[in-house]
Amino acid sequence: MSYVSPLLSLPGAVACDEPDEGVAAHYGDLFREQRALADGAGFTDLSHRGVVTVSGADRLSWLHLLLTQHVSELPPHQATEALVLSAHGHIEHVLYLVDDGETVWAHTEPGAQAALIAYLESMKFFYRVEVADRTEEYAVVHLPAGSIAAVPEGAAVRETPHGRDVFLPRDQLSSFAQANGPAAGVLAYEALRVEGRRPRLGRETDHRTIPHELGWIGSAVHLQKGCYRGQETVARVHNLGRPPRRLVFLHLDGSEVHVPGHGDAVRLASDGPDGRPVGFVTTSARHHELGPIALALVKRNVPADAELLAGEGTAAAQEVVVEP
């Protein structure tokens, strides 16, 4: 049976569509919820996301061999993010993780934890590590930057400039919501993510995405660490400076009733709505201040100052996220 958050019973809750089924898209007022998050109030229910832990004496040195990030000396309670790449350097998993001094806690895209754990288990060999799927026991909730909400004692927390991700025991989810409202839906959370130019696996990625295209070099990929799967591609593209595509931020024409959806084509305005696609929309949102906005992945050689058309011809002005 598909997951259904208990917080979908809150007043006004409207369920999300793919890929965020099981939690609320909004609770009746999208822009009010966005403003609350932007002001450091409320929380977002991300309890549909996968939760994975790695414990044992070798956990950090072992993960260091498998991930793109330098984690062998990761201090306790310092948040980071890391990727698992294919042998060809394509992104397979994104882990948002923190070590509490005894255990590494990570959350992943909804439903991705099983494949991630299968890969990790296949790489254990003689290392003193234990990998566990904790999704049924723990839920992720997001507190925005500036929030003064109290976190239950003993809960693992990832604190970043964008807020705190709390690994909360599932049986405390409803009481946490009651104490720390108002709840903000995933659409509000996603609008602020798009505003922050932060990529997401499965939205900004496809089967051939490499880290350089999305600006994950630095934040999730450490260029001075030892060997890991896919490193050859990372090093080659970094040294040549020619990733085939690049992430852009789009200001969309606010007079349009509909915003382009995930996967809709992006074309050069000079070529018209029937021109050859030069990219695709990855995530679009309606922002409480900026209006309709989007992230898109376009070919590297698209001029940085080119006017674009998104979807069925929506005018779009681009801002550079990843340099051409």
C-alpha positions in Angstrom: 0.0 0.0 0.0 1.3 3.5 -0.9 2.4 5.7 2.0 -0.1 8.3 3.3 1.1 10.8 5.8 -1.1 11.3 8.9 -0.7 15.1 8.3 -2.9 14.8 5.2 -5.8 14.8 7.7 -4.9 18.5 8.6 -7.5 21.1 7.6 -7.2 22.1 3.9 -4.6 19.5 3.0 -4.5 18.6 -0.7 -2.3 15.5 -1.6 0.7 15.8 -3.9 1.1 14.2 -7.3 4.2 12.3 -8.4 7.0 12.3 -7.2 5.8 13.4 -3.8 2.7 11.3 -3.4 1.7 10.7 0.2 2.3 14.2 1.6 0.5 17.5 1.2 1.0 19.7 -1.9 -0.5 22.6 0.1 -3.0 23.2 3.0 -5.2 25.7 1.1 -3.0 28.8 0.6 0.2 28.3 -1.4 1.5 31.8 -1.1 0.8 32.2 2.6 2.7 28.9 3.2 5.6 30.2 1.1 5.8 33.4 3.0 5.7 31.6 6.3 8.7 29.4 5.3 10.5 32.4 3.9 10.0 34.2 7.3 11.3 31.2 9.2 7.9 29.9 10.4 6.2 26.6 10.2 7.5 23.3 8.7 7.2 21.0 5.7 6.2 17.4 5.9 8.8 15.3 4.0 7.8 12.1 5.7 7.6 10.3 2.3 11.3 10.5 1.8 13.6 7.5 2.4 15.7 7.3 5.5 18.9 5.3 5.6 21.5 4.9 8.4 25.0 3.6 8.4 26.6 2.7 11.7 29.8 0.9 12.8 33.4 1.9 13.4 34.3 2.1 9.7 31.2 4.0 8.6 32.9 7.3 7.5 36.0 5.8 6.0 33.9 3.2 4.1 31.4 5.8 2.8 34.4 8.0 1.7 35.3 5.3 -0.8 31.8 5.2 -2.3 30.6 8.7 -2.3 31.6 11.8 -4.3 32.0 13.9 -1.1 34.9 13.9 1.4 33.4 12.3 4.5 36.3 10.4 6.1 36.8 13.2 8.6 33.3 14.6 8.7 32.7 16.2 12.1 29.7 15.2 14.2 26.5 17.2 13.4 28.0 18.9 10.3 25.6 18.5 7.4 26.7 17.6 3.9 25.4 16.1 0.7 26.9 13.5 -1.6 26.3 11.6 -4.8 26.5 8.0 -5.9 27.6 7.8 -9.5 27.5 5.1 -12.2 30.7 3.8 -13.7 30.2 6.4 -16.5 29.8 9.3 -14.0 26.0 9.6 -14.3 24.1 10.5 -11.1 22.3 7.5 -9.5 21.6 8.7 -5.9 21.8 11.9 -3.8 22.2 11.6 -0.1 21.5 14.4 2.3 23.5 13.3 5.4 24.8 14.0 8.8 26.8 12.0 11.3 25.7 12.2 15.0 28.9 10.8 16.3 27.8 7.2 16.2 25.6 6.9 13.1 25.3 8.5 9.7 21.8 9.5 8.9 20.8 10.2 5.3 17.5 10.9 3.5 16.9 10.2 -0.1 14.3 10.6 -2.8 11.0 8.8 -2.1 11.4 5.1 -2.8 15.1 5.3 -3.7 16.3 3.8 -0.4 15.9 0.2 -1.5 18.2 0.5 -4.5 20.7 2.6 -2.5 20.9 0.0 0.3 21.3 -2.8 -2.3 24.3 -1.0 -3.7 25.8 -0.2 -0.3 25.3 -3.8 0.9 27.1 -5.1 -2.2 30.2 -3.0 -1.2 30.5 -3.9 2.5 33.2 -6.6 2.1 35.2 -6.8 5.4 34.3 -3.3 6.6 32.7 -2.9 10.1 29.5 -1.2 9.0 25.8 -1.8 9.3 23.4 -0.4 6.7 19.7 -0.1 7.6 16.5 1.2 6.1 14.9 3.3 8.8 12.0 4.7 6.7 9.3 2.9 8.6 10.6 4.2 11.9 11.7 7.8 11.1 10.1 10.7 9.1 11.9 13.7 7.7 10.4 17.2 8.5 12.0 20.4 7.3 12.2 23.5 9.4 13.1 26.7 7.5 16.1 28.9 8.1 15.5 31.1 11.1 13.0 28.7 12.7 13.0 28.7 16.5 11.0 25.5 16.7 12.2 23.0 19.3 13.5 19.7 18.1 12.7 16.6 20.1 15.6 15.5 22.3 17.8 12.9 20.6 16.6 13.5 17.1 19.2 13.7 14.4 19.3 17.1 12.6 20.9 18.3 9.4 21.4 22.0 9.7 22.2 23.9 6.5 21.8 27.6 5.4 18.4 26.6 4.0 17.0 25.2 7.3 17.0 22.1 9.4 16.1 18.5 8.3 14.9 16.6 11.3 14.8 12.8 11.5 11.8 12.4 13.7 10.4 9.2 15.1 7.2 8.6 13.1 5.0 8.2 16.2 5.9 11.9 17.0 4.9 13.3 13.6 1.4 14.5 14.6 2.5 15.9 17.9 5.4 17.8 16.2 2.9 19.3 13.7 0.6 20.4 16.5 3.5 22.1 18.3 5.2 23.7 15.3 2.6 24.8 12.8 1.5 26.2 10.5 2.2 23.4 8.1 3.5 24.3 4.6 3.0 22.0 1.7 5.7 20.6 -0.7 4.7 23.1 -3.4 5.9 26.0 -1.1 9.0 24.1 -0.2 9.7 23.4 -3.9 9.1 27.0 -4.9 11.8 28.1 -2.5 14.1 25.4 -3.7 13.7 26.6 -7.3 14.3 30.2 -6.1 17.5 28.9 -4.4 18.7 27.2 -7.7 19.0 23.9 -5.8 18.8 20.8 -8.0 16.8 17.7 -7.1 17.3 14.1 -8.3 14.6 13.0 -10.7 13.6 16.6 -11.5 16.8 18.3 -12.7 18.3 14.9 -13.6 17.8 12.3 -16.2 19.6 9.0 -17.0 22.7 10.8 -18.4 23.1 13.8 -16.0 26.6 14.4 -14.6 27.3 16.6 -11.5 28.9 19.5 -13.4 25.7 20.2 -15.3 23.8 21.1 -12.1 26.4 22.9 -10.1 27.0 20.0 -7.7 30.7 20.4 -7.9 31.8 21.7 -4.5 28.6 21.2 -2.6 28.3 17.4 -3.3 31.5 16.5 -5.2 34.9 17.0 -3.7 37.6 17.3 -6.4 40.6 16.5 -4.2 39.5 13.1 -2.7 40.5 9.6 -3.6 39.0 7.2 -6.1 35.3 6.4 -6.3 33.0 5.0 -9.0 32.6 7.6 -11.8 35.6 9.7 -10.7 37.2 9.4 -14.1 34.3 11.2 -15.8 34.2 13.9 -13.1 37.9 14.6 -13.4 37.9 14.6 -17.3 34.9 17.0 -17.6 36.3 19.2 -14.8 39.7 19.5 -16.6 38.2 20.1 -20.0 35.5 22.5 -18.7 32.9 21.3 -21.2 29.8 19.7 -19.6 27.3 19.0 -22.4 24.5 20.8 -20.6 24.0 23.5 -17.9 21.3 24.4 -15.4 19.6 27.8 -15.8 17.0 29.7 -13.8 14.0 31.0 -15.8 11.7 34.0 -15.2 8.5 33.0 -16.9 5.9 35.2 -18.6 3.5 36.0 -15.8 0.5 36.6 -18.1 0.3 32.9 -19.0 -2.4 30.9 -17.2 -0.4 27.7 -17.1 3.3 27.2 -16.3 5.4 24.7 -18.3 5.7 21.3 -16.7 8.6 18.9 -16.0 10.0 17.7 -19.3 8.5 20.4 -21.5 10.8 21.6 -24.3 12.9 24.8 -24.1 13.6 26.6 -27.4 15.4 29.7 -28.5 12.9 32.5 -28.9 14.5 33.5 -32.1 13.6 30.1 -33.6 9.9 30.4 -32.6 7.7 27.8 -30.9 8.3 25.3 -33.7 12.1 25.5 -33.4 14.4 22.7 -32.4 14.5 22.1 -28.6 17.7 23.2 -26.9 16.7 21.8 -23.5 13.8 21.0 -21.2 12.1 22.4 -18.1 13.0 20.5 -15.0 10.9 22.2 -12.2 8.5 25.1 -12.4 6.8 26.9 -9.6 4.6 29.9 -8.7 6.6 32.1 -6.3 5.0 34.5 -3.9 7.3 37.4 -4.9 8.9 36.4 -8.2 5.8 35.1 -10.0 6.2 32.0 -12.2 9.7 30.7 -12.2 11.5 27.5 -13.3 14.7 25.6 -13.5 15.8 24.1 -16.9 18.6 22.1 -18.4 19.8 23.5 -21.7 22.7 22.8 -24.1 26.0 24.3 -23.0 26.3 26.3 -26.2 23.0 28.2 -25.7 24.0 31.9 -25.3 23.7 33.0 -21.7 21.8 36.1 -22.8 19.4 34.3 -25.2 15.7 34.8 -24.8 13.9 31.4 -24.5 10.5 29.8 -25.0 9.4 27.2 -22.5 6.6 24.6 -23.1 4.0 25.8 -25.6 5.6 29.1 -26.1 5.9 30.8 -22.7 8.5 33.6 -22.9 11.4 32.9 -20.5 14.3 35.1 -19.5 17.3 33.1 -18.2 19.8 33.6 -15.4 23.0 31.6 -15.4 23.3 29.0 -12.7 26.1 26.9 -14.2 28.5 28.9 -16.4 28.6 27.9 -20.1 
